[in-house]
């Protein structure tokens, strides 16, 4: 098992890249809404992503089970 510092040092850039990819997708959606003048007819996928981000933004998670929480969340949406 890695130390807390080594965990951050090892995975930070990869996680940052993934978060930037999500931000870029959300920006593309916002621009398309602006261009079309209306949102998607079904924004459940957008809402699901935003809810997932909210789950991740909580600093303290019981038993550090963020991945499990996301799997359960996305299983409910699919």
Buried (B, 14 or more C-beta within 10 A) or exposed (E): EEEEEEEEEEEEEEEEEEEEEEEEEBEEBEEEBEEEEEEEEEEEEBEBBEBBEEEBEEEEEEEEEEEEBBEEBEEEEE
